[in-house]
Amino acid sequence: MTTTQPVRRSVTDPNADIYDIGTLPPLGVVPRRMHAQVIRPQRYGDAAQAFAHEVVDTPTIGRGEVLVAVMAAGVNYNNVWAARGYPVDQVATRQRRGEPEDFHIGGSDAAGIVYAVGDGVDDVSIGDQVVIHPGVWDVEDPWITGGGDQMLAPSAKIWGYDTNYGSFGQFARVQAHQVLPKAAHLSWAEAAAPTLVGTTAYRMLHGWAGNTVTDGDLVLVWGGSGGLGTQACQLVREAGGRAIAVVSDDERGRYAMKFGAIGYINRRRFDHWGIPPLVDDAAGQKAWTAGVRAFGKAIWDIAGSREDPAIVFEHPGAATVPTSGFVCRPGGMVVICAGTTGFDAMVDLRYHWTRQKRFQGSHGTNDAQAIAYNRLVLERKINPGLGRVLPMSDIGLSHAQMGRGEEVFGNTVHLVGATSPDQGRV
């Protein structure tokens, strides 16, 4: 990691209670208070109202933890859910675990500078320039100590969604194993953009033995111009596969192709989305099947052969899962990490069991997957897909837009400690 000073512990500044947004304390000096964009239960609902600027106490850290001065923070759908208090009321859930805070500071993507390290942390130092991966767990969890996948452990959580003090405050509290070196060639904003979506995509494509992306594989990527989709297209390309992006217009399709897609499908050409008619509705089934077969033919036209996807990279959920299951090749996998169009998806078991397809849930990242993904970033093989760069004050706005499905190109990032989109490159 890039280290500016080999300091091991922090001190509390006795003279400064708080620093302005965009202003850093002296290295290793932690102010008592900080600015943050905060969600409270009484504001649950639309993110534009749920988030509000507040001044709160800077979090303290415990054994195995690290305090990071956030330079830039990325936006993901998980804090749209946090703002709604649905499907999980995160504040109430944490209070039931004994945590005292009656608020939520979200944010699961960050680039920043280490300002304090807790006891037992030997491989992170104050001054390290870092990015944070979102996997959190109890390192003493018996599942983990027994050699199990960390993200399948009962204690596994997503940082900045299931946990408090994420990247939407001036200082973030993380576990030491989450800390990864920031790529020197990236600005703070670029470095903050991709880690959650990138590591999530990496696990989806490389984490499920028997259905990992390999050389020559055709992969259908929903939302190919967004933050998750642009990372997936690049990861498919790096594995020797061929990604076909599904997008909402031609401009977004061309954007996805800049990130490795071999072609794109404009989903607005089709109208068969959502739960299909029941099997005993012969006319409805006929119309739906005609629509989904036309969609499948669009895949063949791009592939140049009657080839179905080995992997379908899913996250919209209810609107698209029936189509994904239909077009996936026999023995292939539909892998899903979210349900942004709804959680009540339908799988037609006739096509599922007889053609022996896999419908795989995927969530977060383990350490090995995060390290492997970050290595690709460090080696300049992955473009972070930075889209908009906004001020910290617009965090509620960007989440509200995401919740309404107002699609943007790439990843949205908010400046916290950084003062310009280009700051941070070496």
C-alpha positions in Angstrom: 0.0 0.0 0.0 1.1 3.6 -0.6 2.2 4.9 2.8 2.9 8.5 3.5 4.2 8.1 7.0 5.0 5.0 9.1 2.8 5.9 12.1 1.1 3.1 14.1 -1.5 4.8 16.3 -3.7 7.9 16.2 -4.3 10.7 18.7 -7.4 12.8 19.3 -6.9 16.4 18.4 -7.5 18.4 21.6 -8.0 21.6 19.7 -10.2 20.7 16.8 -13.7 19.3 17.4 -14.5 18.9 13.6 -13.1 19.6 10.2 -14.9 21.0 7.2 -15.9 18.6 4.4 -12.9 18.6 2.0 -10.4 19.4 4.8 -8.2 16.7 6.4 -6.8 16.8 9.9 -3.1 16.2 10.3 -2.2 12.6 9.5 -3.2 10.4 12.3 -5.2 13.0 14.2 -8.8 12.1 14.6 -11.4 14.8 15.4 -14.1 14.1 18.0 -16.9 14.9 15.6 -17.5 14.5 11.8 -19.9 15.4 9.1 -22.1 12.6 7.6 -25.1 11.9 5.5 -27.4 10.1 8.0 -30.5 7.9 7.7 -32.9 7.8 10.7 -36.0 5.6 11.0 -38.3 8.6 11.3 -37.2 9.6 7.8 -37.5 6.2 6.1 -38.9 6.3 2.6 -37.7 8.1 -0.4 -33.9 8.5 -0.2 -34.1 12.2 -1.0 -35.7 12.8 2.4 -34.2 9.8 4.3 -30.7 11.1 4.0 -29.8 14.3 5.9 -26.6 16.1 6.8 -25.7 15.7 10.5 -22.7 16.1 12.7 -22.1 13.0 14.8 -19.3 11.6 16.9 -16.5 10.1 15.0 -16.7 6.3 15.5 -14.2 4.6 17.7 -12.4 1.4 16.6 -11.8 -1.8 18.4 -9.4 -4.7 18.0 -8.8 -5.7 14.4 -10.4 -2.5 13.1 -9.2 0.5 11.1 -10.5 4.1 10.8 -10.3 5.5 7.3 -10.6 9.2 6.3 -13.0 8.9 3.3 -11.8 10.8 0.3 -14.6 9.6 -2.0 -17.6 7.2 -1.6 -19.5 5.1 -4.2 -23.2 4.6 -4.6 -25.0 1.2 -4.6 -28.6 0.0 -4.5 -28.2 -1.4 -1.0 -28.6 2.1 0.6 -31.7 2.7 -1.4 -33.1 -0.2 0.6 -31.5 1.2 3.8 -33.2 4.5 3.2 -36.6 2.8 2.8 -36.1 0.6 5.9 -37.2 -2.2 3.7 -36.7 -5.2 3.2 -34.6 -4.8 6.4 -34.8 -2.1 9.0 -31.1 -1.9 9.6 -31.2 0.5 12.6 -33.7 -1.8 14.5 -31.7 -4.9 13.5 -28.5 -3.5 14.9 -30.2 -2.2 18.1 -31.5 -5.7 18.7 -27.9 -6.9 18.6 -27.0 -4.3 21.3 -25.6 -1.5 19.2 -26.7 1.9 20.7 -26.9 4.1 17.6 -30.4 5.1 16.4 -29.1 6.1 13.0 -27.5 4.6 9.9 -24.4 5.9 8.1 -24.3 3.8 4.9 -22.0 3.6 2.0 -20.2 0.4 0.9 -17.6 1.8 -1.5 -14.7 4.0 -0.3 -11.3 5.2 -1.2 -9.4 7.0 1.5 -6.4 7.3 3.9 -5.9 5.2 7.1 -6.0 7.5 10.2 -6.1 5.0 13.0 -5.5 1.2 13.5 -6.7 -0.9 16.4 -4.9 -3.5 18.5 -4.0 -6.6 16.6 -3.6 -4.9 13.2 -0.1 -5.5 11.9 -0.4 -5.1 8.1 -2.1 -1.7 7.9 -0.5 1.6 8.8 -1.6 5.2 9.3 -1.1 6.9 6.0 -1.9 3.9 3.8 -4.0 4.9 0.8 -6.7 2.3 0.4 -9.9 1.1 -1.0 -12.4 -1.0 1.1 -14.1 -4.2 0.1 -17.6 -4.8 1.5 -17.3 -8.2 3.1 -17.6 -8.2 7.0 -17.6 -11.1 9.3 -16.5 -12.4 12.7 -13.0 -13.8 12.2 -13.6 -16.2 15.0 -16.8 -17.6 13.4 -16.5 -21.4 13.6 -17.5 -21.7 10.0 -14.6 -19.5 9.0 -12.1 -21.0 11.4 -13.1 -24.4 9.9 -12.2 -23.3 6.5 -15.6 -22.3 5.1 -16.2 -19.5 2.6 -16.2 -16.3 4.6 -19.2 -14.9 2.9 -21.3 -18.0 3.7 -20.6 -17.7 7.4 -23.6 -16.9 9.7 -21.8 -13.8 10.8 -21.2 -12.4 7.3 -22.6 -9.0 6.5 -22.2 -6.2 4.0 -20.2 -3.2 5.3 -22.1 0.1 5.1 -25.4 -1.7 4.7 -25.6 -4.3 7.5 -23.1 -2.3 9.5 -22.9 1.3 10.6 -20.3 4.0 9.9 -19.9 3.3 6.2 -18.4 5.6 3.6 -21.0 8.4 3.8 -19.2 10.1 6.7 -15.8 11.8 6.9 -14.5 8.7 8.7 -15.4 5.1 8.2 -14.9 2.1 10.5 -13.8 -1.1 8.8 -12.3 -4.4 9.6 -8.6 -4.7 8.8 -9.0 -7.5 6.3 -11.3 -5.3 4.2 -8.4 -2.9 3.5 -6.9 -3.2 0.0 -4.2 -1.0 -1.7 -5.5 1.9 -3.8 -4.3 1.9 -7.4 -1.9 4.9 -7.7 -3.0 5.6 -11.3 -6.6 6.2 -10.2 -8.0 9.4 -8.7 -9.9 9.1 -5.4 -13.2 9.3 -7.3 -12.1 6.6 -9.7 -10.8 4.3 -6.9 -14.0 4.7 -4.9 -16.3 3.7 -7.9 -16.0 0.0 -8.5 -15.1 -2.1 -5.5 -18.5 -3.3 -4.3 -19.9 -3.9 -7.8 -16.5 -5.3 -9.0 -16.0 -7.8 -6.2 -19.7 -8.8 -6.4 -19.4 -9.4 -10.2 -16.1 -11.3 -9.6 -17.8 -13.7 -7.2 -20.8 -14.1 -9.5 -18.6 -15.1 -12.4 -15.8 -16.9 -10.7 -17.2 -18.1 -7.4 -19.5 -21.0 -8.3 -17.5 -24.2 -9.2 -18.9 -25.9 -12.2 -20.3 -22.7 -13.7 -17.4 -20.2 -13.7 -16.7 -18.1 -16.7 -14.1 -19.7 -19.0 -12.5 -19.0 -22.4 -15.1 -18.7 -25.1 -18.2 -18.6 -22.9 -21.1 -16.5 -23.9 -22.5 -14.4 -21.0 -25.6 -12.3 -20.9 -25.2 -9.2 -18.7 -28.3 -7.4 -17.6 -27.9 -3.7 -17.1 -24.6 -3.7 -19.1 -24.1 0.0 -19.0 -24.5 0.4 -15.2 -21.9 0.1 -12.5 -22.4 -3.7 -12.0 -22.7 -4.4 -15.7 -19.6 -2.5 -16.8 -17.6 -4.5 -14.3 -19.1 -7.8 -15.4 -18.4 -7.1 -19.1 -14.8 -6.5 -18.4 -14.4 -9.5 -16.2 -16.0 -11.7 -18.8 -13.5 -10.3 -21.4 -10.5 -10.8 -19.1 -11.6 -14.5 -18.7 -11.7 -14.9 -22.5 -15.5 -14.9 -22.6 -18.0 -12.9 -24.7 -20.4 -10.6 -22.9 -23.7 -9.5 -24.5 -25.2 -6.5 -22.6 -28.9 -5.8 -22.1 -29.6 -2.1 -22.0 -32.4 0.4 -22.3 -31.3 2.3 -25.4 -28.6 2.3 -28.1 -26.4 5.0 -26.4 -26.1 2.7 -23.4 -25.4 -0.2 -25.6 -22.5 1.6 -27.2 -21.3 2.6 -23.7 -21.3 -1.1 -22.6 -19.3 -2.1 -25.7 -16.6 0.3 -24.5 -16.2 -1.9 -21.4 -15.9 -5.2 -23.3 -19.4 -6.2 -24.5 -19.3 -7.8 -28.0 -22.8 -6.4 -28.6 -26.0 -5.3 -26.9 -29.8 -5.9 -26.9 -32.1 -2.9 -26.4 -34.7 -4.4 -24.0 -37.3 -1.8 -25.1 -37.7 -3.7 -28.3 -39.5 -6.4 -26.2 -42.6 -6.4 -24.0 -42.8 -9.8 -22.5 -41.2 -8.8 -19.1 -42.5 -9.9 -15.7 -44.2 -13.0 -14.6 -45.5 -15.0 -17.6 -49.1 -16.1 -17.9 -50.1 -19.3 -16.2 -49.5 -22.5 -18.0 -53.2 -23.1 -18.5 -53.5 -19.8 -20.3 -52.7 -21.1 -23.7 -53.0 -17.9 -25.6 -51.0 -16.0 -23.0 -48.3 -18.6 -22.9 -48.1 -18.6 -26.7 -47.6 -14.8 -26.8 -45.0 -14.8 -24.0 -43.1 -17.6 -25.6 -43.0 -15.8 -28.9 -41.6 -12.7 -27.1 -38.9 -14.6 -25.2 -37.9 -16.6 -28.3 -37.4 -13.4 -30.2 -35.2 -12.2 -27.4 -33.2 -15.4 -27.6 -32.8 -14.9 -31.3 -31.4 -11.5 -30.7 -28.7 -13.2 -28.6 -28.0 -15.6 -31.5 -27.7 -12.8 -33.9 -25.0 -11.1 -31.9 -23.2 -14.4 -31.1 -23.3 -15.3 -34.8 -24.7 -18.8 -34.1 -27.5 -20.6 -32.3 -25.6 -20.4 -29.1 -27.2 -19.7 -25.7 -25.5 -18.1 -22.7 -23.4 -20.3 -20.5 -24.0 -17.7 -17.7 -26.8 -15.2 -17.3 -25.7 -12.3 -15.0 -28.8 -11.3 -13.2 -29.8 -8.5 -10.8 -33.1 -6.9 -11.9 -35.1 -9.9 -10.6 -38.8 -10.1 -11.0 -39.0 -8.5 -14.4 -36.2 -10.6 -16.0 -35.7 -13.9 -14.2 -38.2 -15.8 -16.4 -36.4 -14.7 -19.5 -33.0 -15.5 -18.0 -34.1 -19.0 -17.1 -35.5 -19.6 -20.6 -32.4 -18.4 -22.6 -29.7 -19.9 -20.4 -28.2 -23.0 -22.0 -28.7 -26.5 -20.7 -26.3 -27.0 -17.8 -25.7 -23.3 -17.6 -26.3 -20.9 -14.7 -28.4 -17.9 -13.9 -26.5 -16.1 -11.1 -28.3 -13.3 -9.3 -27.2 -10.8 -6.7 -30.2 -8.5 -6.3 -33.9 -7.9 -7.1 -34.1 -4.2 -8.1 -37.4 -4.7 -10.0 -38.9 -6.9 -7.3 -38.2 -10.0 -5.2 -41.1 -12.2 -6.4 -39.4 -13.7 -9.4 -40.8 -16.8 -11.1 -38.8 -19.8 -12.5 -40.6 -22.1 -15.0 -39.5 -25.5 -13.7 -40.2 -27.2 -17.0 -37.1 -25.5 -18.5 -35.2 -25.6 -15.2 -35.1 -29.3 -14.2 -35.3 -31.0 -17.7 -32.5 -28.8 -19.0 -30.6 -29.1 -15.7 -29.9 -25.4 -15.3 -28.6 -23.7 -12.1 -30.2 -20.8 -10.4 -27.5 -19.4 -8.1 -27.7 -16.7 -5.5 -24.6 -14.7 -5.0 -23.8 -12.0 -2.3 -20.8 -9.9 -1.6 -17.2 -11.2 -1.7 -14.7 -13.1 0.4 -11.2 -11.9 0.9 -9.6 -14.0 -1.8 -12.1 -12.8 -4.4 -11.7 -9.2 -3.4 -7.9 -9.4 -3.6 -8.1 -11.1 -7.0 -10.4 -8.4 -8.3 -8.3 -5.6 -6.9 -5.2 -7.1 -8.5 -6.9 -6.6 -11.9 -7.5 -3.0 -11.0 -3.9 -2.5 -9.9 -2.7 -4.1 -13.2 -4.9 -1.6 -15.2 -7.0 -4.5 -16.6 -10.2 -3.2 -15.2 -11.6 0.3 -15.8 -13.5 1.5 -12.7 -16.3 2.8 -14.9 -16.6 6.1 -13.2 -19.8 8.0 -14.2 -21.0 11.0 -12.3 -19.0 12.7 -9.6 -21.2 14.6 -7.2 -20.7 16.5 -3.9 -21.4 14.8 -0.5 -24.5 16.9 -0.1 -26.2 15.1 -3.1 -26.0 11.6 -1.6 -29.8 11.5 -1.0 -30.4 12.7 -4.5 -28.3 10.1 -6.2 -30.0 7.3 -4.2 -33.4 8.6 -5.0 -32.6 8.6 -8.7 -31.3 5.1 -8.4 -34.5 4.0 -6.6 -36.6 5.4 -9.3 -34.7 3.5 -11.9 -33.2 6.6 -13.6 -30.3 4.8 -15.3 -26.9 6.4 -15.4 -23.7 5.4 -17.1 -21.2 3.6 -14.9 -20.8 4.2 -11.2 -21.8 7.4 -9.3 -19.3 8.7 -6.8 -19.5 11.5 -4.1 -16.5 13.5 -3.0 -16.0 13.6 0.8 -12.4 14.4 1.6 -11.4 15.0 -2.0 -12.0 18.4 -3.5 -11.9 17.5 -7.2 -12.6 14.4 -9.4 -9.0 14.3 -10.5 -7.4 14.5 -7.1 -5.4 11.5 -5.9 -3.6 10.3 -9.0 0.1 9.7 -8.6 
